[in-house]
Amino acid sequence: MNIDGNFVTVPTNDIKLRCFESGNSTGQLVILVHGWPESWYSWRHQIELLEKLGFLVVAPDVRGYGGSYKPTRLSDYSMENLIKDTVGIIDFYQRDSSILIGHDWGAPIVWNTAAIYPDRVTAVVGLSVPYYPRGKVSSLDLWKSIYKDRFFYQLYFQEPGKAEKELDKDIRLSLLKIYYSGSGDAPNDMFSSKKSPLADMLSDIPSPNQLPNWLTKTDLDYYTSQFIEHGFGPSLNRYRCQTKDWQELTQLTNAKIDVPSCFIAGEKDRVLKFVPNVDLIEHMRPWMTDLRICKILKNIGHWVQQESPEVVNSHIKEFMLHL
């Protein structure tokens, strides 16, 4: 795959997104939405598969990342704006609807787009983060309640500039530690449950002696290049909009996803354990009226489509071919 070409600038929702585009220009549109801290490049193993299946594949850098626009206001990173960005890509390609695939923060983006705009979404695939409708309190208030006495990275991210100071100091090392610690390669006891809420994020996380098999030097070099100019700040603003999301997106209260859906996650993904004593996958099922595939991959962590591309691709292919 040629990562130096095939980029398109897509105007959407009053900003411009850099999108990697490939595949059949007349094929059904598939939009791939990445998470934190990644880029369109996190879909490198899926793009070729989708090309071969005859789709038009568009993988944007989400606002705040890579070659896309990076607004300065925190409010510009609200979920409502990210949903509108996604619908705007569909409009740009003059399609009535699209298949959406998202990972990490990309998963809530595609889930919520499907819930609010079901007529614009043919089908939806979420990786790593299960769907849940708007709760009784914002997710940020939930994290404050659960993690009031111990460290939780999303709470650490709330004060502008605080996490940036740590993460921007050595971007390559920060990315390596984040990718490694979130992967299935990391020891099960890597994260201390007693870590102080005043602690930083990475100083107690060791660097791996060698890169995981799924992450090459070339991969890490590319990811690093995408954060060098602007640092982590723009991407962290997404975490700072969770209260705003809850206030704005009241239509997600008890909202179900009715389009054909697929969920894939890694067995060792700590996201699935964010809420103690709650099975987030079982909690998701009642809100999905057409959940056709739900797979948990053994010994795989958070970066599921990169850690286990062959298996993830096989499930995506099965899902796509039976729409």
Residue pairs with C-beta under 8 A, 6 or more apart in sequence:
1 22
1 44
1 47
1 48
3 20
3 41
3 44
3 222
6 20
6 21
6 22
7 18
7 19
7 20
7 21
7 67
8 18
8 19
8 20
8 21
8 58
9 16
9 17
9 18
9 19
10 16
10 17
10 18
10 19
10 58
10 60
10 88
10 89
10 92
11 88
11 92
12 84
12 85
12 87
12 88
12 89
12 91
12 92
13 81
13 84
13 85
13 87
13 88
15 63
15 68
15 69
15 71
15 85
16 68
16 69
17 60
17 61
17 62
17 63
17 68
17 69
17 85
17 89
18 40
18 60
18 61
18 66
18 67
18 68
19 40
19 58
19 59
19 60
19 61
19 89
20 40
20 41
20 43
20 47
20 57
20 58
20 59
20 60
21 56
21 57
21 58
21 59
22 47
22 51
22 57
23 30
23 47
23 50
23 51
23 54
23 55
23 56
23 57
24 51
24 54
24 55
24 56
25 56
26 56
27 54
27 55
27 56
28 54
28 55
28 56
28 98
28 99
28 122
29 55
29 56
29 58
29 90
29 93
29 95
29 97
29 98
29 99
30 50
30 55
30 56
30 57
30 58
30 98
30 99
30 100
30 101
31 58
31 59
31 60
31 86
31 89
31 90
31 98
31 99
31 100
31 101
31 110
32 40
32 43
32 46
32 47
32 57
32 58
32 59
32 60
32 101
32 102
32 106
33 60
33 62
33 86
33 100
33 101
33 102
33 103
33 106
33 107
33 109
33 110
34 40
34 42
34 43
34 59
34 61
34 62
34 65
34 102
34 103
34 104
34 106
35 42
35 102
35 103
35 104
35 105
35 106
35 107
35 128
35 129
36 104
36 105
36 235
36 236
36 238
36 239
37 175
37 178
37 223
37 227
37 232
37 235
38 65
38 103
38 104
38 223
39 61
39 65
39 66
39 222
39 223
39 226
40 59
40 60
40 61
40 66
41 219
41 222
41 223
41 226
42 103
42 303
42 305
42 306
43 59
43 101
43 305
45 305
45 306
45 309
45 312
45 313
46 101
46 305
46 309
46 312
46 313
46 316
47 57
47 59
49 313
49 316
49 317
50 57
50 316
50 320
51 57
53 317
53 320
53 321
55 99
55 320
56 93
58 89
58 93
60 68
60 85
60 89
61 67
61 68
61 226
62 68
62 82
62 85
62 105
62 106
62 109
63 69
63 70
63 71
63 76
63 77
63 81
63 82
63 85
63 234
64 70
64 71
64 77
64 234
64 235
64 237
64 238
65 226
65 234
65 235
66 226
70 230
70 234
71 77
71 234
74 160
74 237
74 240
74 241
75 241
75 244
76 237
77 234
77 237
77 238
77 240
77 241
78 241
78 244
78 245
78 248
79 108
79 109
79 112
79 241
79 245
79 248
79 249
80 245
80 248
80 249
82 109
82 238
83 109
83 112
83 113
83 116
83 117
86 100
86 109
86 110
86 113
87 113
87 117
87 120
89 98
90 96
90 97
90 98
90 120
96 119
96 120
97 119
97 120
97 121
97 122
98 120
98 121
98 122
99 121
99 122
99 123
99 124
99 125
99 320
99 323
100 110
100 113
100 114
100 121
100 123
100 124
100 125
101 110
101 124
101 125
101 126
101 127
101 316
102 108
102 109
102 110
102 111
102 124
102 125
102 126
102 127
103 126
103 127
103 128
103 129
103 304
103 305
104 127
104 128
104 129
104 271
104 302
105 129
105 238
106 127
107 126
107 127
107 128
107 129
107 130
107 131
108 129
108 131
110 121
110 124
110 125
110 126
111 124
111 126
111 131
111 257
112 249
112 252
113 120
113 121
113 124
114 121
114 124
114 257
114 259
114 261
115 131
115 133
115 252
115 255
115 256
115 257
116 249
116 251
116 252
116 255
118 257
118 258
118 259
121 259
122 259
122 260
122 323
123 259
123 260
123 261
123 262
123 319
123 320
123 323
124 257
124 259
124 260
124 261
124 262
125 261
125 262
125 263
125 264
125 316
125 319
126 261
126 262
126 263
126 264
127 263
127 264
127 265
127 304
127 305
127 312
128 264
128 265
128 266
128 269
128 271
128 302
128 304
129 265
129 271
130 263
130 265
130 272
130 280
130 281
130 283
130 284
131 257
131 261
131 263
131 284
131 287
131 288
132 280
132 283
132 284
132 287
133 252
133 253
133 254
133 255
133 256
133 287
134 246
134 249
134 250
134 252
134 253
134 254
134 255
135 142
135 246
137 145
137 246
138 242
138 243
138 245
138 246
138 247
139 242
139 245
139 246
140 154
140 155
140 158
140 242
140 243
140 246
141 243
141 246
142 275
143 152
143 154
143 155
143 274
144 155
146 152
146 274
146 275
146 276
147 155
147 197
148 197
149 197
150 193
150 194
150 195
150 196
150 197
151 195
151 196
151 197
151 198
151 199
151 201
152 197
153 201
154 239
154 242
155 197
156 162
156 163
156 200
156 201
157 163
157 236
157 239
157 240
158 239
158 240
160 233
160 236
160 237
160 240
161 233
163 201
163 232
163 236
164 231
164 232
164 233
164 236
166 174
166 200
166 201
166 202
166 203
167 174
167 201
167 202
167 231
167 232
168 174
168 231
168 232
168 233
171 224
171 227
171 228
171 231
171 232
172 220
172 224
173 207
174 202
174 232
175 220
175 223
175 224
175 227
176 207
176 208
176 211
176 220
177 202
177 205
177 207
178 202
179 212
179 215
179 220
179 223
179 303
180 186
180 205
180 207
180 208
180 212
180 215
181 190
181 191
181 205
182 269
182 270
182 301
182 302
182 303
183 212
183 214
183 215
183 268
183 301
183 302
183 303
183 307
184 266
184 267
184 268
184 299
184 300
184 301
184 307
185 208
185 212
185 213
185 301
186 268
186 301
188 268
190 205
191 270
192 204
195 204
211 217
211 220
212 307
214 303
214 306
214 307
214 308
214 309
215 306
227 235
255 287
256 287
256 288
256 289
257 287
257 288
257 289
257 290
258 289
258 290
259 290
260 290
260 292
260 319
260 323
261 288
261 290
261 291
261 292
262 291
262 292
262 293
262 294
262 315
262 316
262 319
263 281
263 284
263 288
263 291
263 293
263 294
263 295
264 293
264 294
264 295
264 296
264 297
264 304
264 305
264 312
264 315
264 316
265 271
265 272
265 281
265 295
265 296
265 297
265 304
266 296
266 297
266 299
266 300
266 301
266 302
266 303
266 304
266 307
266 308
267 296
267 297
267 298
267 299
267 300
268 299
268 300
268 301
269 300
269 301
269 302
269 304
270 301
270 302
271 280
271 302
272 280
272 281
274 280
281 294
281 296
284 291
285 291
285 294
292 319
292 322
293 315
293 318
293 319
295 315
297 304
297 308
297 311
297 312
300 307
300 308
301 307
304 312
305 312
